[in-house]
Amino acid sequence: MAAILDDYPDATILVGLPLSMDGTEGPQAARSRQWARQLLDDCWDAVVFRDERLTTAAARDLAREGPVDAVAAEVIVHDFMNDRSAW
C-alpha cells in the first residue's frame, strides 16, 4: 500500500468504523481498527476512520436493488467529503 501512496502523497485511506448507536466503540470497532492496523500499518498516517452508523440504511434508501455494501461505502465517502469541504 505504501508504494501506491508514493504516487499519491496527499491520499487519504478512509476506513468505516462500526460504532454502537450511542457512539461508543465496541468489539466490532476494535476488530476494524486491528484489521486496518495490520493491513495499513506502513501508511498509518494516511488512515482516517469514519463513523459508519446507519450507512446501510441510507444505502437501502438510495439503492432499492443492487449491492447495498457498495452503496454504503459510497455513503461513507460522500459524508466524509462533505465534512472535509467545510474545513
Residue, then its C-alpha position, 0 to 999 in steps of 0.5 A: m500500500a505504501a508504494i501506491l501512496d508514493d504516487y499519491p502523497d496527499a491520499t487519504i485511506l478512509v476506513g468505516l468504523p462500526l460504532s454502537m448507536d450511542g457512539t461508543e466503540g465496541p468489539q466490532a470497532a476494535r476488530s476494524r481498527q486491528w484489521a486496518r492496523q495490520l493491513l495499513d500499518d506502513c501508511w498509518d498516517a494516511v488512515v482516517f476512520r469514519d463513523e459508519r452508523l446507519t450507512t446501510a440504511a441510507a444505502r437501502d434508501l438510495a439503492r432499492e436493488g443492487p449491492v447495498d455494501a457498495v452503496a454504503a461505502e459510497v455513503i461513507v465517502h460522500d459524508f466524509m467529503n462533505d465534512r472535509s469541504a467545510w474545513 
